[in-house]
């Protein structure tokens, strides 16, 4: 019974998860500008975006053209 409850909870939770999207940048982008465009807010999402994309120190200053980034909608 506990396994069935846990599985039911996992299925129910999956319906509220955000979808992962990939985007390849066509030009160099500032991380602040890009996060604001994707999420509408920078403060809440900046660290999450950096960690999700495993950005290097150079990429935190400017993400180069051709880099594929992951974001959630």
Order of alpha helices (4+ residues) and beta strands (2+ residues): alpha-beta-alpha-alpha-alpha-beta
